[in-house]
Amino acid sequence: MGGYVVECLLKAAVLARRGLKRLPEEFRHHDLRALASRAGLWSDPGAADARGAREDLNLIVRIWDVTMRYEGRKGDPEEARALMESVEEFRRWLLSRI
């Protein structure tokens, strides 16, 4: 569910940064990198906190996939822990920018 948390927050960032009340059709997907880019989150890529957020997002994208909930496989506990730590760090960072 961590990936969905990030997806929903990214979509909230798109709405807030564009002054919208309804999410346009072009943002109704699960591509976290594209949502982050379209939300304008990387406008200052040299900032240390943006680099950390990018690293967190890259880890999330590497591990999480929208189809995971249908697979029924047991995940790796260390990978899950790393994913949730990155989700929490990214969530905190993103909430400070919405």
ZAVEXNU-397632 format. One record per residue (C-alpha): residue number from 0; x, y, z. Coordinates in Angstrom, 2 decimals, m for minus. Example, Ala and Ser with C-alpha at 12.3 -4.5 7.8 and 13.67 -1.06 7.14 Angstrom:
# residues 2
<nr = 0; x = 12.30; y = m4.50; z = 7.80>
<nr = 1; x = 13.67; y = m1.06; z = 7.14>
//
This chain:
# residues 98
<nr = 0; x = 0.00; y = 0.00; z = 0.00>
<nr = 1; x = 3.02; y = 2.27; z = 0.41>
<nr = 2; x = 3.20; y = 2.88; z = m3.32>
<nr = 3; x = m0.42; y = 4.00; z = m3.35>
<nr = 4; x = 0.32; y = 6.44; z = m0.53>
<nr = 5; x = 3.05; y = 8.01; z = m2.67>
<nr = 6; x = 0.83; y = 7.99; z = m5.75>
<nr = 7; x = m2.03; y = 9.75; z = m3.95>
<nr = 8; x = 0.31; y = 12.34; z = m2.45>
<nr = 9; x = 1.86; y = 13.03; z = m5.84>
<nr = 10; x = m1.58; y = 13.54; z = m7.32>
<nr = 11; x = m2.44; y = 15.87; z = m4.43>
<nr = 12; x = 0.75; y = 17.79; z = m5.21>
<nr = 13; x = m0.30; y = 18.12; z = m8.85>
<nr = 14; x = m3.68; y = 19.50; z = m7.77>
<nr = 15; x = m2.22; y = 21.90; z = m5.23>
<nr = 16; x = 0.60; y = 23.20; z = m7.40>
<nr = 17; x = m1.70; y = 23.73; z = m10.39>
<nr = 18; x = m4.60; y = 25.15; z = m8.39>
<nr = 19; x = m6.96; y = 22.41; z = m9.53>
<nr = 20; x = m9.87; y = 20.74; z = m7.77>
<nr = 21; x = m10.16; y = 17.77; z = m10.12>
<nr = 22; x = m7.35; y = 15.60; z = m11.43>
<nr = 23; x = m7.08; y = 15.85; z = m15.22>
<nr = 24; x = m7.27; y = 12.58; z = m17.16>
<nr = 25; x = m3.59; y = 12.87; z = m18.15>
<nr = 26; x = m2.61; y = 12.28; z = m14.49>
<nr = 27; x = m4.76; y = 9.21; z = m13.96>
<nr = 28; x = m2.01; y = 6.62; z = m14.06>
<nr = 29; x = 0.45; y = 4.94; z = m11.71>
<nr = 30; x = 3.74; y = 6.30; z = m13.11>
<nr = 31; x = 5.26; y = 7.80; z = m9.96>
<nr = 32; x = 8.26; y = 9.35; z = m11.71>
<nr = 33; x = 6.07; y = 11.06; z = m14.29>
<nr = 34; x = 3.72; y = 12.36; z = m11.59>
<nr = 35; x = 6.65; y = 13.78; z = m9.59>
<nr = 36; x = 8.04; y = 15.45; z = m12.68>
<nr = 37; x = 4.69; y = 16.87; z = m13.79>
<nr = 38; x = 4.07; y = 18.17; z = m10.27>
<nr = 39; x = 7.24; y = 20.26; z = m10.62>
<nr = 40; x = 8.95; y = 18.68; z = m7.63>
<nr = 41; x = 12.41; y = 18.67; z = m9.12>
<nr = 42; x = 12.59; y = 22.39; z = m9.94>
<nr = 43; x = 15.70; y = 22.72; z = m7.74>
<nr = 44; x = 17.53; y = 19.42; z = m8.33>
<nr = 45; x = 20.67; y = 20.74; z = m6.67>
<nr = 46; x = 18.99; y = 20.99; z = m3.29>
<nr = 47; x = 20.14; y = 18.31; z = m0.87>
<nr = 48; x = 16.60; y = 17.48; z = 0.22>
<nr = 49; x = 15.47; y = 17.04; z = m3.39>
<nr = 50; x = 18.32; y = 14.59; z = m4.00>
<nr = 51; x = 17.24; y = 12.53; z = m0.99>
<nr = 52; x = 13.63; y = 12.60; z = m2.15>
<nr = 53; x = 14.69; y = 11.46; z = m5.63>
<nr = 54; x = 16.64; y = 8.58; z = m4.11>
<nr = 55; x = 13.62; y = 7.59; z = m2.02>
<nr = 56; x = 11.34; y = 7.76; z = m5.04>
<nr = 57; x = 13.77; y = 5.72; z = m7.15>
<nr = 58; x = 13.83; y = 2.99; z = m4.49>
<nr = 59; x = 10.03; y = 3.01; z = m4.27>
<nr = 60; x = 9.69; y = 2.73; z = m8.05>
<nr = 61; x = 12.26; y = m0.07; z = m8.16>
<nr = 62; x = 10.45; y = m2.16; z = m5.54>
<nr = 63; x = 6.74; y = m1.25; z = m5.83>
<nr = 64; x = 4.43; y = m2.09; z = m8.69>
<nr = 65; x = 0.69; y = m1.61; z = m8.91>
<nr = 66; x = 0.25; y = m5.33; z = m9.69>
<nr = 67; x = 1.95; y = m6.52; z = m6.47>
<nr = 68; x = m1.36; y = m6.90; z = m4.67>
<nr = 69; x = m2.42; y = m9.59; z = m7.17>
<nr = 70; x = 0.72; y = m11.70; z = m7.01>
<nr = 71; x = 0.17; y = m13.44; z = m3.69>
<nr = 72; x = 3.87; y = m13.95; z = m3.12>
<nr = 73; x = 5.68; y = m13.42; z = 0.13>
<nr = 74; x = 8.02; y = m10.46; z = m0.13>
<nr = 75; x = 11.48; y = m10.04; z = 1.29>
<nr = 76; x = 11.26; y = m8.52; z = 4.80>
<nr = 77; x = 14.37; y = m6.35; z = 4.34>
<nr = 78; x = 13.13; y = m5.06; z = 1.00>
<nr = 79; x = 9.74; y = m4.29; z = 2.55>
<nr = 80; x = 11.41; y = m2.44; z = 5.41>
<nr = 81; x = 13.52; y = m0.38; z = 2.99>
<nr = 82; x = 10.43; y = 0.38; z = 0.91>
<nr = 83; x = 8.42; y = 1.59; z = 3.89>
<nr = 84; x = 11.29; y = 3.72; z = 5.19>
<nr = 85; x = 11.57; y = 5.39; z = 1.78>
<nr = 86; x = 7.80; y = 5.85; z = 1.59>
<nr = 87; x = 7.82; y = 7.57; z = 4.99>
<nr = 88; x = 10.78; y = 9.82; z = 4.13>
<nr = 89; x = 9.29; y = 10.76; z = 0.77>
<nr = 90; x = 5.88; y = 11.35; z = 2.39>
<nr = 91; x = 7.36; y = 13.76; z = 4.92>
<nr = 92; x = 9.35; y = 15.59; z = 2.25>
<nr = 93; x = 6.38; y = 15.86; z = m0.11>
<nr = 94; x = 3.92; y = 17.03; z = 2.54>
<nr = 95; x = 6.23; y = 19.94; z = 3.28>
<nr = 96; x = 5.86; y = 21.03; z = m0.35>
<nr = 97; x = 2.12; y = 20.73; z = m0.87>
//
